Amino acid sequence: MLKSYKTEINPTFEQKQTINRTIGVCRYVYNFYLAHNQEIYKTEKRFVSGMDFSKWINNEFILNNPDFHWIKEVSSKSVKQSIMNAERAFKNFFKGKSRFPKFKKKAKSDVKMYFVKTNAKTIIQCGRHRIKIPTLGWVRLKEKGYIPTNPKTHIIKSGAVSCKAGRYYVSVLVEEQEHQKPVLNDFGIGIDLGLKDFAVCSSGKVYKNDNKSSKIRKLEKKLRREQRSLSRKYESYKKLNKNMKGVATRQNIQKQKLKVQKLYQ
């Protein structure tokens, strides 16, 4: 049985740089594959598979264009997986399951840094508070004990590192034994949601209100304030985008967008 786990990680500054660089290269190669296929189809009326493109970019393109050697400076597994994702997007379009593949944008993309088991003997190690990711080394987990750590009963097959609103996450696919389904009781329970108490069950158990609701209201209030600030910056940019001052305003917009995204998270 395969089961996926996703949790937040706390990488070091050097690890963040490696993650960001790898994601950037994967996004570039994904877009390069789309553009290359469009050009080949216009001139030769044929489709280039992901495997053929991977061989071409490594054995011909980079050799003839040394300025693009930085593509090989990141994890080759991540780059190849990004190409195969683009191929899958093309095939889904050909089958009528999705629209024509779109180019990935830096601010609006779900590109990830992938890693896999290289062979049957390789073990992706995971402890209670850290996980060993290829090309990154040991990375600390923020949620301790969530990912299974016993390599005899739980084998990590593959994984991916992603970034959203300045926070980093790891998701892993774990092969584990199928759990025995619990035997359910043949009786039900009534639950009454209220204001004084969060919930009162017919069994007599009472769940008290906590202070989470007040924290959420404070966050929502702060979010509205930051969104208004972002809106004002957009309006200012529309007036100044033809001047040199518009450059600084655009940078402030990006900083404000990150603030709003972090509050959403």
Secondary structure, DSSP 8 states (H G I E B T S, - for coil): -EEEEEEEEE--HHHHHHHHHHHHHHHHHHHHHHHHHHHHHHHH-----HHHHHHHIIIIIHHH-GGGGGGGGS-HHHHHHHHHHHHHHHHHHHTTSS-------SSS----EEEE--STT----B-SSEEEETTTEEEEESSTT-S---TTTEEEEEEEEEEETTEEEEEEEEEE---------S----EEE-SSEEEEETTS-EEE--THHHHHHHHHHHHHHHHHHHHHHHHHHHHHTTSTHHHHHHHHHHHHHHHHHHHH-
